């Protein structure tokens, strides 16, 4: 073979190699260790539909603290990712951690083999239980708890903009539960027809405006859609009673009835953080100060206040730190004084995001709402994470002890990953905010309502919620981050 022909052949072969499509993956962020190694899974790296990845040729990879390089493959293509694992030890100081979340935070996942909650039942309680074993002093703050400890405030189905701007459940999603405000009713409840001069027509730009507008900033618009929704939810799911009667005709009396109802909702919100004053005067309705005014039960040492009244709301009490505090206005029984655990936090952890994948806003507006929500905590150290859908890339590798569902990309997790990319970029400029990469280390063979059958953990239901081991993955990331902060 002549030399020029050989060179041309080699160049042709090289061009074919380099023109082959590379394996595209969803890159990792920073992972945290609360002592020991961290396991990552190929599912966290899946970026495109149809990918069934291996990590270092296996179903999982165990990483030590420090910088690790892992190889992802789909059987024919390869990609590498550098994974940083930060390790830290507990300090002697008391941390008061406000825990906020969506349905994953609110669920109860018992140990699938023992049925016990001794190790906790969600990421909050698992984190606090492990911290206690480490000798760390961590108090978890919130309005809900299964046992009276490890408290949190959570609402299933809520998007970031729901927490940020609404007094109640509201979501731009036609599949949301019937008691949620949905897109068309949201538009008129926010008064945006009067503001823009447009009726609701389902455009994304309208959804983006809705996500940025606090409920109560403007007077509601009279409309049959809003009228019918308000009549349906009247007196249920925490909504106020509605006095409007008959078919909607747009009379002044009917419009006044809608205004009266929306004002009653704004003044008695279901959302613990919603502030009508903030909605009217600022860019959002979320207020940590209002939350403390409504629900405080502890001094700022995290010690429960010694109220004596049967209805402690508004009682002035001296705390263990010698300062005087006012019991929250919604702490109207001694049972609530014992159940609710709220004081000024030293740290905040927010588990929100899956529901933003279902909402009809643009990715940019969804990321903006999440950024705005995280900004509401000022200079406090804040962490955010979102859970990945359960399921394994290669379920057969998990047999015979586990029977997981097939993991795959859908519209929800595609949007969530796009939101996270923008949110990551924003958070990189905010030293007080850290993103916990639960996405890459969440156990895939774990699902809410998983069942042990003949020695096999069956977790193959088509459902978004993780189970016990997935929750444990989240809890260790939160704990590692708290130790590092």
Secondary structure per residue as TSV (DSSP state, phi and psi in degrees):
chain	resnum	aa	ss	phi	psi
A	1	X	-	360.0	131.8
A	2	X	-	-70.0	149.6
A	3	X	H	-58.4	-46.2
A	4	X	H	-59.5	-36.9
A	5	X	H	-66.5	-39.3
A	6	X	H	-63.5	-43.5
A	7	X	H	-61.8	-43.8
A	8	X	H	-62.4	-38.6
A	9	X	H	-64.7	-44.0
A	10	X	H	-63.9	-41.6
A	11	X	H	-62.9	-37.9
A	12	X	H	-65.2	-41.9
A	13	X	H	-65.7	-41.7
A	14	X	H	-62.9	-41.1
A	15	X	H	-62.2	-37.8
A	16	X	H	-66.6	-40.4
A	17	X	H	-63.4	-48.9
A	18	X	H	-75.3	-15.9
A	19	X	H	-87.6	-9.8
A	20	X	S	-62.7	141.8
A	21	X	-	-65.0	129.1
A	22	X	-	-79.4	161.2
A	23	X	-	-81.0	115.1
A	24	X	-	-93.2	132.9
A	25	X	-	-130.9	164.1
A	26	X	-	-90.4	109.2
A	27	X	-	-69.6	154.9
A	28	X	-	-79.7	163.5
A	29	X	-	-109.8	-155.4
A	30	X	E	-82.0	134.8
A	31	X	E	-109.0	155.7
A	32	X	E	-122.4	146.3
A	33	X	E	-119.8	131.4
A	34	X	S	-96.0	22.6
A	35	X	S	117.6	118.3
A	36	X	S	100.3	-170.9
A	37	X	-	-89.8	170.1
A	38	X	E	-125.7	133.3
A	39	X	E	-96.9	132.0
A	40	X	E	-116.6	156.4
A	41	X	E	-127.6	149.0
A	42	X	G	-62.8	-27.1
A	43	X	G	-57.2	-33.4
A	44	X	G	-67.5	-19.7
A	45	X	G	-95.9	-8.5
A	46	X	-	-63.9	128.8
A	47	X	-	-118.1	-30.9
A	48	X	S	-124.4	154.4
A	49	X	T	-59.1	139.0
A	50	X	T	90.3	-11.2
A	51	X	-	-71.0	130.4
A	52	X	-	-127.9	91.0
A	53	X	-	-92.0	156.0
A	54	X	E	-113.7	155.6
A	55	X	E	-121.4	120.1
A	56	X	T	51.4	35.4
A	57	X	T	77.3	6.0
A	58	X	B	-126.9	-176.1
A	59	X	S	-86.2	-9.4
A	60	X	E	-162.4	164.3
A	61	X	E	-138.3	132.4
A	62	X	E	-97.5	121.9
A	63	X	E	-113.8	139.4
A	64	X	-	-86.8	159.6
A	65	X	S	-56.3	143.1
A	66	X	E	118.4	-157.8
A	67	X	E	-99.4	126.3
A	68	X	E	-125.0	144.2
A	69	X	E	-113.2	125.0
A	70	X	E	-117.9	152.4
A	71	X	E	-113.7	126.0
A	72	X	E	-102.4	143.5
A	73	X	E	-145.2	153.9
A	74	X	S	-117.3	18.4
A	75	X	S	100.7	-23.2
A	76	X	S	-135.4	-24.2
A	77	X	-	-121.7	156.3
A	78	X	E	-126.3	154.0
A	79	X	E	-150.7	147.1
A	80	X	E	-112.3	151.3
A	81	X	E	-141.2	141.2
A	82	X	E	-97.2	121.6
A	83	X	E	-112.5	123.1
A	84	X	E	-100.4	126.9
A	85	X	E	-116.3	119.1
A	86	X	E	-99.6	125.8
A	87	X	E	-108.4	142.9
A	88	X	-	-150.2	160.6
A	89	X	-	-113.8	155.8
A	90	X	-	-67.3	149.4
A	91	X	-	-99.6	176.7
A	92	X	S	-87.8	-9.6
A	93	X	S	-79.2	154.0
A	94	X	-	-82.5	129.3
A	95	X	E	-106.1	134.7
A	96	X	E	-112.3	108.1
A	97	X	E	-111.3	113.7
A	98	X	E	-79.6	122.1
A	99	X	E	-112.5	120.4
A	100	X	E	-126.3	139.1
A	101	X	E	-163.1	-178.7
A	102	X	S	-101.9	-151.0
A	103	X	H	-64.3	-32.6
A	104	X	H	-61.4	-37.4
A	105	X	H	-68.0	-32.9
A	106	X	H	-84.9	-13.2
A	107	X	-	-77.7	162.3
A	108	X	-	-114.5	116.3
A	109	X	-	-120.4	104.9
A	110	X	-	-79.4	159.1
A	111	X	-	-58.2	124.1
A	112	X	T	-67.4	-22.0
A	113	X	T	-93.1	-36.2
A	114	X	T	-102.7	-20.0
A	115	X	-	73.7	9.3
A	116	X	-	-88.8	157.1
A	117	X	-	-113.1	19.0
A	118	X	T	-61.1	-30.3
A	119	X	T	-93.4	5.6
A	120	X	-	105.9	168.8
A	121	X	S	-127.9	-10.6
A	122	X	S	-148.3	177.2
A	123	X	H	-61.6	-29.9
A	124	X	H	-67.1	-53.5
A	125	X	H	-69.4	-34.4
A	126	X	H	-63.9	-41.4
A	127	X	H	-64.4	-44.9
A	128	X	H	-68.1	-36.5
A	129	X	H	-63.9	-46.4
A	130	X	H	-65.3	-38.3
A	131	X	H	-60.3	-43.5
A	132	X	H	-61.4	-38.6
A	133	X	H	-67.7	-28.9
A	134	X	H	-82.3	-5.4
A	135	X	T	82.3	13.5
A	136	X	-	-86.6	145.0
A	137	X	-	-103.0	95.0
A	138	X	E	-126.0	126.5
A	139	X	E	-109.8	122.2
A	140	X	E	-92.8	129.9
A	141	X	E	-108.0	143.7
A	142	X	B	165.4	-175.8
A	143	X	S	-101.8	-7.3
A	144	X	B	-127.5	152.9
A	145	X	-	-168.3	149.4
A	146	X	S	-80.2	-30.6
A	147	X	S	-122.4	-3.0
A	148	X	S	97.3	-9.4
A	149	X	S	-123.4	172.5
A	150	X	S	52.0	64.9
A	151	X	-	-87.8	161.7
A	152	X	B	-161.4	165.5
A	153	X	E	-125.5	118.5
A	154	X	E	-143.5	149.3
A	155	X	-	-140.3	117.1
A	156	X	T	-67.2	136.8
A	157	X	T	86.2	-4.8
A	158	X	-	-84.2	137.8
A	159	X	-	-87.5	171.9
A	160	X	H	-59.3	-40.5
A	161	X	H	-70.7	-20.7
A	162	X	H	-67.1	-51.5
A	163	X	H	-59.4	-37.1
A	164	X	H	-73.0	-38.1
A	165	X	H	-132.2	-6.3
A	166	X	-	-116.2	146.3
A	167	X	S	-82.9	-2.9
A	168	X	S	-156.2	-177.2
A	169	X	-	-67.3	123.8
A	170	X	B	-151.8	133.1
A	171	X	-	-156.1	133.7
A	172	X	S	-81.1	72.7
A	173	X	-	-155.4	115.8
A	174	X	T	-64.4	-17.1
A	175	X	T	-94.4	3.4
A	176	X	S	-63.8	156.9
A	177	X	-	-55.3	156.6
A	178	X	T	-64.8	-23.8
A	179	X	T	-86.8	-0.6
A	180	X	S	-81.6	140.7
A	181	X	B	-59.8	129.7
A	182	X	-	-109.8	178.7
A	183	X	H	-50.8	-52.7
A	184	X	H	-66.7	-43.9
A	185	X	H	-65.6	-33.6
A	186	X	H	-62.2	-43.5
A	187	X	H	-56.8	-46.1
A	188	X	H	-78.2	-33.0
A	189	X	H	-64.9	-32.6
A	190	X	T	-79.5	-9.1
A	191	X	T	75.6	24.4
A	192	X	H	-80.6	-16.3
A	193	X	H	-66.3	-43.0
A	194	X	H	-65.9	-36.4
A	195	X	H	-70.8	-42.6
A	196	X	H	-100.7	-18.8
A	197	X	S	78.6	12.0
A	198	X	-	-118.4	141.0
A	199	X	-	-75.0	164.0
A	200	X	-	-69.0	129.8
A	201	X	-	-132.3	9.7
A	202	X	-	82.9	11.6
A	203	X	-	-75.4	147.6
A	204	X	H	-60.0	-36.7
A	205	X	H	-63.0	-32.5
A	206	X	H	-68.5	-42.2
A	207	X	H	-61.0	-39.8
A	208	X	H	-64.4	-40.1
A	209	X	H	-64.6	-39.9
A	210	X	H	-62.1	-39.6
A	211	X	H	-66.7	-24.1
A	212	X	H	-97.2	-4.1
A	213	X	S	-104.7	123.1
A	214	X	-	-73.3	136.7
A	215	X	T	-61.8	130.7
A	216	X	T	98.6	-10.6
A	217	X	S	-67.9	-37.7
A	218	X	S	-122.1	159.7
A	219	X	-	-68.6	142.9
A	220	X	-	-67.1	153.5
A	221	X	-	-87.4	138.8
A	222	X	-	-70.4	128.0
A	223	X	-	-161.9	148.1
A	224	X	H	-63.5	-34.7
A	225	X	H	-63.0	-46.5
A	226	X	H	-66.3	-42.9
A	227	X	H	-56.7	-47.4
A	228	X	H	-67.5	-39.6
A	229	X	H	-63.7	-46.3
A	230	X	H	-61.3	-39.7
A	231	X	H	-64.7	-36.7
A	232	X	H	-68.6	-38.4
A	233	X	H	-95.6	-3.8
A	234	X	T	-49.1	123.3
A	235	X	T	74.8	8.0
A	236	X	S	-121.8	160.4
A	237	X	T	52.0	29.9
A	238	X	T	86.7	-0.8
A	239	X	-	-77.5	149.9
A	240	X	-	-70.4	161.6
A	241	X	-	-68.9	145.1
A	242	X	-	-110.9	131.6
A	243	X	-	-96.3	-6.0
A	244	X	-	-66.0	143.3
A	245	X	-	-131.4	156.0
A	246	X	S	80.6	179.9
A	247	X	S	-76.4	143.3
A	248	X	-	-70.6	128.3
A	249	X	-	-126.5	0.4
A	250	X	-	80.6	20.0
A	251	X	-	-71.4	158.7
A	252	X	H	-59.0	-36.8
A	253	X	H	-65.6	-40.2
A	254	X	H	-69.6	-40.3
A	255	X	H	-63.2	-39.3
A	256	X	H	-63.2	-36.9
A	257	X	H	-65.2	-39.5
A	258	X	H	-64.6	-42.5
A	259	X	H	-63.5	-40.9
A	260	X	H	-63.2	-41.2
A	261	X	H	-68.5	-46.1
A	262	X	H	-65.0	-33.5
A	263	X	H	-67.6	-40.4
A	264	X	H	-62.4	-38.8
A	265	X	H	-66.1	-43.6
A	266	X	H	-65.8	-33.0
A	267	X	H	-84.4	-15.0
A	268	X	T	-133.3	64.4
A	269	X	-	-74.1	153.1
A	270	X	S	-78.2	-37.9
A	271	X	S	-68.0	115.8
A	272	X	T	-62.2	-23.2
A	273	X	T	-98.6	-4.7
A	274	X	B	-72.3	134.1
A	275	X	-	-129.0	119.0
A	276	X	H	-64.5	-38.1
A	277	X	H	-60.6	-44.3
A	278	X	H	-65.1	-38.9
A	279	X	H	-61.5	-40.6
A	280	X	H	-76.1	-29.7
A	281	X	H	-106.1	-14.6
A	282	X	S	-130.4	-162.0
A	283	X	S	-90.8	-11.9
A	284	X	-	-150.3	172.2
A	285	X	-	-108.6	6.1
A	286	X	B	-84.5	131.3
A	287	X	-	-143.3	114.1
A	288	X	H	-67.0	-34.4
A	289	X	H	-63.8	-41.0
A	290	X	H	-65.5	-39.3
A	291	X	H	-58.2	-46.3
A	292	X	H	-65.5	-39.4
A	293	X	H	-63.0	-34.9
A	294	X	H	-82.2	-34.3
A	295	X	H	-124.2	4.0
A	296	X	-	-58.7	129.7
A	297	X	-	-131.4	-6.0
A	298	X	B	-128.9	155.7
A	299	X	-	-80.5	179.0
A	300	X	T	-84.7	14.7
A	301	X	T	-94.7	-3.5
A	302	X	S	78.2	23.8
A	303	X	-	-105.5	132.7
A	304	X	B	-62.3	137.8
A	305	X	-	-75.5	140.7
A	306	X	-	-86.6	60.9
A	307	X	-	-68.5	152.4
A	308	X	-	-117.7	-15.5
A	309	X	S	-75.8	152.0
A	310	X	S	-68.2	-32.4
A	311	X	S	-114.1	93.1
A	312	X	-	-75.6	-10.0
A	313	X	T	-52.1	126.2
A	314	X	T	82.5	-3.1
A	315	X	-	-69.5	136.5
A	316	X	E	-91.3	122.0
A	317	X	E	-134.9	142.7
A	318	X	E	-86.5	129.0
A	319	X	-	-87.5	176.2
A	320	X	T	-66.3	-18.6
A	321	X	T	-90.3	4.3
A	322	X	S	86.3	-7.4
A	323	X	-	-88.7	158.9
A	324	X	E	-100.2	139.3
A	325	X	E	-131.4	155.3
A	326	X	E	-106.6	124.3
A	327	X	-	-61.0	143.0
A	328	X	-	-56.8	146.2
A	329	X	T	-66.4	-18.8
A	330	X	T	-99.9	5.0
A	331	X	-	-91.0	77.6
A	332	X	-	-95.7	0.6
A	333	X	S	-140.1	160.6
A	334	X	H	-69.1	-27.0
A	335	X	H	-64.0	-40.9
A	336	X	H	-68.5	-36.0
A	337	X	H	-58.5	-35.3
A	338	X	H	-82.9	-35.6
A	339	X	H	-78.5	-44.3
A	340	X	-	-81.1	137.2
A	341	X	B	-125.7	96.2
A	342	X	-	-138.2	130.6
A	343	X	S	-156.1	-176.4
A	344	X	-	-66.1	126.9
A	345	X	-	-82.8	157.3
A	346	X	S	-97.1	-24.3
A	347	X	E	-142.4	157.3
A	348	X	E	-132.3	135.7
A	349	X	E	-124.9	128.0
A	350	X	E	-120.3	120.3
A	351	X	E	-111.0	81.3
A	352	X	-	-138.0	141.8
A	353	X	-	159.2	-34.4
A	354	X	G	-60.2	-38.9
A	355	X	G	-73.8	-19.8
A	356	X	G	-71.8	-22.0
A	357	X	G	-70.7	-20.5
A	358	X	T	-97.0	-9.4
A	359	X	S	-85.4	152.7
A	360	X	S	-86.6	20.4
A	361	X	S	-84.1	172.0
A	362	X	-	-71.0	160.5
A	363	X	H	-60.1	-39.2
A	364	X	H	-62.9	-42.4
A	365	X	H	-68.7	-37.5
A	366	X	H	-64.4	-44.8
A	367	X	H	-64.4	-36.9
A	368	X	H	-64.7	-38.8
A	369	X	H	-66.0	-40.4
A	370	X	H	-65.7	-41.8
A	371	X	H	-63.4	-42.3
A	372	X	H	-63.7	-39.9
A	373	X	H	-63.1	-46.0
A	374	X	H	-66.9	-26.2
A	375	X	H	-71.9	-16.4
A	376	X	T	-69.5	-10.1
A	377	X	T	-100.1	8.6
A	378	X	T	61.0	-130.0
A	379	X	T	-89.1	1.4
A	380	X	S	-62.7	140.6
A	381	X	E	-62.5	124.4
A	382	X	E	-127.3	140.7
A	383	X	E	-123.3	145.2
A	384	X	E	-128.0	142.3
A	385	X	E	-148.9	157.6
A	386	X	-	-130.9	143.5
A	387	X	-	-86.7	147.3
A	388	X	-	-88.6	151.9
A	389	X	-	-59.1	143.6
A	390	X	-	-66.1	165.4
A	391	X	-	125.2	151.7
A	392	X	B	-112.0	144.8
A	393	X	T	-61.1	-42.3
A	394	X	T	-129.5	82.1
A	395	X	G	-54.9	-30.9
A	396	X	G	-61.8	-28.7
A	397	X	G	-68.7	-15.8
A	398	X	G	-93.6	-5.4
A	399	X	T	-76.3	162.7
A	400	X	T	-89.8	-1.6
A	401	X	T	-80.2	-23.7
A	402	X	E	-127.9	147.2
A	403	X	E	-128.2	81.3
A	404	X	E	-85.2	165.4
A	405	X	-	-79.8	166.6
A	406	X	B	-76.4	128.7
A	407	X	-	-85.7	139.4
A	408	X	-	-157.2	159.8
A	409	X	-	-76.9	135.0
A	410	X	-	-131.7	-178.5
A	411	X	H	-60.9	-34.1
A	412	X	H	-66.0	-56.0
A	413	X	H	-72.8	-23.5
A	414	X	H	-62.4	-45.6
A	415	X	H	-66.4	-41.9
A	416	X	H	-60.2	-44.0
A	417	X	H	-64.1	-37.7
A	418	X	H	-66.0	-40.3
A	419	X	H	-63.0	-43.9
A	420	X	H	-63.2	-35.6
A	421	X	H	-61.9	-45.1
A	422	X	H	-68.6	-40.7
A	423	X	H	-65.2	-39.1
A	424	X	H	-58.6	-45.3
A	425	X	H	-61.0	-43.5
A	426	X	H	-64.9	-47.1
A	427	X	H	-66.6	-25.4
A	428	X	T	-62.7	-18.2
A	429	X	T	-100.2	6.0
A	430	X	-	-120.5	98.0
A	431	X	T	-63.2	-19.9
A	432	X	T	-83.0	-7.9
A	433	X	E	-116.1	130.7
A	434	X	E	-124.1	143.2
A	435	X	E	-103.1	121.8
A	436	X	-	-87.9	127.3
A	437	X	-	-89.8	57.9
A	438	X	H	-60.9	-29.3
A	439	X	H	-50.6	-39.7
A	440	X	H	-90.2	-16.1
A	441	X	H	-118.6	10.8
A	442	X	S	-76.4	125.4
A	443	X	-	-56.7	122.1
A	444	X	S	-78.5	-22.8
A	445	X	S	-94.1	59.2
A	446	X	-	-155.1	128.7
A	447	X	-	-153.9	142.3
A	448	X	T	-56.8	140.3
A	449	X	T	67.7	21.3
A	450	X	-	-61.6	148.1
A	451	X	E	-131.5	140.0
A	452	X	E	-89.9	114.7
A	453	X	E	-128.2	113.8
A	454	X	T	53.8	42.4
A	455	X	T	79.9	3.6
A	456	X	E	-112.7	130.9
A	457	X	E	-85.9	109.2
A	458	X	E	-90.5	115.0
A	459	X	E	-138.0	55.2
A	460	X	-	-113.4	17.2
A	461	X	-	-73.3	143.8
A	462	X	S	-80.4	88.1
A	463	X	-	-148.7	151.1
A	464	X	S	-82.7	-17.4
A	465	X	-	-91.2	135.3
A	466	X	-	-79.1	165.1
A	467	X	-	-107.0	-152.4
A	468	X	H	-58.1	-54.2
A	469	X	H	-67.7	-35.0
A	470	X	H	-64.7	-40.8
A	471	X	H	-63.3	-39.1
A	472	X	H	-63.6	-37.8
A	473	X	H	-57.6	-44.8
A	474	X	H	-63.8	-43.9
A	475	X	H	-62.0	-37.9
A	476	X	H	-71.5	-32.9
A	477	X	H	-66.6	-43.2
A	478	X	H	-62.1	-44.3
A	479	X	H	-65.7	-43.5
A	480	X	H	-59.4	-40.1
A	481	X	H	-65.8	-43.3
A	482	X	H	-61.3	-40.4
A	483	X	H	-63.4	-34.6
A	484	X	H	-76.6	-19.6
A	485	X	-	-97.9	360.0
